[in-house]
Amino acid sequence: MSEQNTTPAAAPAKPKRPKSKSQLMAGALLDKAYNDAIEAKARGEKIGWATSLFPQEIAETLGLNIVYPENHGAAVAAKKLAEPFLHYAEAHGCNNDLCSYAKIDLAYADLLECSPASNMAVPDFLLVANNGCNEITKWFELLSRKYKIPIFMIDMTYNHLPQVTESRVKYIRAQIEKLIEDLSAFTGKKWDPDRFAEVMRISTANRNLWEQIADYLALEPSPLSGFDLFNYMGPMVFTRGREETGDVMRQLIAEIEEHIKNGTSTYPGEQHFRVFWEGIACWPYLSHNLKTLKKYGINVCATAYARAWSLDYTPGDIESLARAYSFTSSNNILMDESIRRRKEWNEKFHIDGTIYHVNRACKVMVCQQQELMRRVSEACGNLPFMAFDGDQADYRNFSEAQFETRIEAFAELMRKHKEELRNG
């Protein structure tokens, strides 16, 4: 008599939620941006790599094809393709403590021809703004030496006051005007002030659509998962100055409005707690993070990270552009201003607590985080918060068990805080 197999059958794999039309449009737009750069390079045109907070309006006005290594590093990490690049970089002199985007990109630059992720053409020039961090200037200097190509840089000075001073605006404007002159000469492209104003107008319109999308998260329950914003950041970085990005945003708005009409949401479960996510996404574990949060009914309803590309300026006004780019990143402003913004967002989005990603890869983003935790909590009536150790792109610097344990405790902390508020 044959033995019966008493091992229970594995549960069938849960089918993945199909991508929405807006997600497909966003993906196609990014694919086109990469392909356009590759095709331009093949035609003999000069193409560039840029930092994510460099004024994209300049390259867009000149009709230059630009790709963004930071976004590329995030995509490589999210697709779980980062391992060979990280190991290669560390074997060739990069410390584990360095920015993981930089490590991926510097390794990618060496392995470009044989990489399974190859979709960035070799650059002819580099565009750098240090409003996100200063390490990026050294990263791009290494690329400049490797490829023997020029860097066009704008020094976005740190703001030691609650606003960008007029002297700083004039300093940045002078750099922008000189950069436009030099970049035009280098690429052979002609500068058109009317086209510049039009690109700024389109960028402003897309910024307003992006703000509208983020503001839907203030609804209770929210018609979308806050992690969805991370999936649409690419077009806001790459192609914010193009009409096609507006098409993506309007399609997403139409989908959100349909969710509101039907009482549904892209958030996969009941929503019990609304949180602010502080820091860059943990790209290699985005799915794990979402599943863990879903288990306790936690939805990310606000984040400063995605709003860094909501630049508000007057189309055609270079000084307005200079002021906006100098003041958009939390890494380039006083802590008091960071606290003011978070207090405003916490109230607007009815936040129950804050999750702090202590990002090993981004020292400038986390160096003040302990103080930020304390002061934001105090400013918001002892708002609960928690922190977890992670990395924006290096899978080795994150523990699933630590994240799960801390989220479980955090959910209980938020539950008790809400109960105390109800009971007065």
Residue, then its C-alpha position, 0 to 999 in steps of 0.5 A: m500500500s503506497e503512502q499518502n502524501t499528508t503535506p498540505a498543498a501550497a496555497p495558490a499564488k495570489p495574482k498580482r494587481p494588474k497595472s492601471k492605464s496611468q502606470l503603463m503610461a508612466g512606464a512608457l514615458l520613462d522607457k521613451a526618455y531612456n530610448d530617446a537618449i540612446e537614439a540621440k547618442a547614435r545620431g551623434e548628438k550630445i547627451g547628458w546625465a543630471t542630478s535629480l534636482f537640477p533645473q530640468e527646464i534648462a535641458e528641456t528648453l535646449g532640446l537635450n536628452i538627459v537621464y538621471p542616475e539617481n532614478h536609475g539606481a532606484a529602479v535597479a534596486a527596485k528590480k533587485l538587480a543591484e547586487p553585482f553593482l554594489h559588490y563591484a563598487e566595494a571591490h574597487g574602493c567604495n566604502n559600504d557607508l557611501c551613497s548606494y545610488a552612487k555605488i550602483d552608478l559608478a559600477y554601472a559606468d564601468l560595466l555599462e556594456c555588459s550590464p543586464a540593466s543597460n539602458m543609459a547611453v554614455p554621457d557627453f556632459l554632466l549637469v549638477a545641482n547640490n541642493g540635495c546633497n554635497e556627496i553628489t558633486k564628488w560622485f559626478e566628479l568621478l564620472s567626469r574624470k572617467y569619461k573626460i567630460p565637462i560638469f556644468m554645476i549650479d551651487m545651491t547654497y544652504n539656507h541659514l534663514p527661513q527664506v532664500t535671501e535676495s543675495r542668494v537668489k542673485y548668486i544662483r541666477a548668475q550661475i544659471e545664466k552663465l550655465i545656459e550660455d556655456l551649455s548652449a555653446f558646448t551642445g550647439k543648441k540655441w537658447d529660446p527665452d519664449r520656449f523657456a517660459e513655455v517649458m516653465r508653464i508646462s512644468t508648473a501645470n504638471r506640478n499643480l496636477w502632482e499636488q492635486i494627486a498628493d492632496y487626495l491622500a487627505l481624504e478619509p479613507s484615502p482613495l489611493s495608497g501613499f506608496d503609489l506616489f513613489n511609482y509616479m515620481g519618475p515622470m516628475v523628475f525626467t519629463r516634468g516639462r513635457e505635455e505627456t507628463g500632464d497626460v499621465m497625471r490627468q489619467l491618474i486623477a481620472e482613476i482616483e476620481e473613479h475610486i472615490k465614486n465607487g468607494t474603493s482605493t488602491y490601498p489593499g485593505e482597511q485603513h486604520f492608521r494614517v502615517f507620514w513617511e520620512g525619507i527616501a523609499c526603501w526600494p529593494y523592499l517596497s513590496h515587503n514594506l507595503k505588505t507589512l503596513k497593510k497587515y496593521g491597516i497603515n497607509v502612508c498618507a504624506t511624505a516630504y520626499a515626493r513633494a521635492w519636485s513640486l516646484d512653485y515658480t513664475p514661468g519665465d522668471i529665472e529668479s523665481l526658478a532659482r528661489a524654488y530650486s534652492f528651497t525645495s529640498s529638506n536637505n537644504i533648509l533649516m530644521d525649523e522650516s522642516i518642522r513647520r512643513r511637517k506640522e502643516w502636512n500632519e494637520k492637513f493629512h490627519i496623520d496618526g504617526t511618523i515612520y522614519h527611514v534611518n537611511r544608511a545611504c543618505k547621511v545628509m538626510v538622517c544626520q538631524q533625524q533624531e532631533l527632527m523626531r523629537r521636535v516634530s512629535e512635540a509640535c504635533g501634540n506628542l505624535p507617535f513615531m518610530a524608526f527603522d534601519g534601512d537603505q534606499a538601494d542596498y538590500r543588505n542594510f535592511s532587516e525584514a524582522q526588525f521592520e515587522t517587529r517595530i511596525e507591530a509595536f508602532a501600530e499599538l502605540m498609535r492605537k493607544h494615542k488615538e484612544e487617549l485623544r478620543n477620551g480627552 
